[in-house]
């Protein structure tokens, strides 16, 4: 439901003075206009989305495989890796956070238990892991920070959304028109007013939401989602259809590449008028250098249409990410800086 309320105030003033038409001084005119605009928006969404299916976090499987691969490269393993080794290790990584419930030093307890299990399974000899192997196992895949979610599974289900949107625009304006000859006022007209426009939009939308996630091997993650909404009155007003697909691929432990394609379509807006459609494509690559330095390249392409307006644009961004840091302890160590 769409409602619009307009309110306005207006005032006009004028003043004229008799002058001598034979005065040779030229006429001077001064026009002045001033507008003060204030805009406020309020949006409230409440959604219920029961789903059939299951999407779960598979990060523990990724960490298990990564640890075994690193131990193998560090030549700490004494036998080949089997599939059941990865599954059993992933189950233990899944329980890692629970160690904090019973230990004051949960990391120490977890890695001690993990080392004992690796020895009992014949993956490590009795000497355990040295300092380098342990630190290498703890080290995160730095290029994946914040970019890769290791989700797996699918779900689909109905969704019901209640939405309230209020937009208020206030315009206060004034104008003056002054005609003078030299210092003598001939005519002056002034006007001022205020206009307030409030738009309220309340919708109850129903639809369907679906998502699908799949890791492809250790280094690639594929995700897709689809959402469709219609107004409860059955008309396409405020209906919306959104589709998105993305893929992320890790290249070694320093490189990551990703691509995203999304489509958004709204047939009509509430209150009438043409709707909107848009396609957005994004691709990028990131390279972790060392310490607080990394490089990145993003390419974006956008096409969208609103009513009779059509936009197409492509942009490329080369990023150099750097976080400042310094460690100074005169008399103890030399100054420490990133990349130093």
Secondary structure, DSSP 8 states (H G I E B T S, - for coil): -EEEEEEEEEEEEEEE----TT--S-EEEEEEEEEEEEEEEEEEEEEE---EEEEEE-HHHHHHHHHHHHHHHTT--SS---HHHHHHHHHHHHTGGGGGGT-SSHHHHHHHHHHHHHHHTTSS-TT---HHHHHHHH---GGGTTT---EEEEEEEEEEEEEEEEEEEEEEEEEEEEEEETTEEEEEEEEEEEEEEEEEEEEEEEEEEEEEEEEETTTEEEEEEEEEEEETTSSSBT-EEEEEEEEEEEETTTEEEEEEEEEEEEEE-TTSSEEEEEEEEEEEEEEEEETTEEEEEEEEEEEEEETTEEEEEEEEEEEEEE---EE--TTTS--EETT-
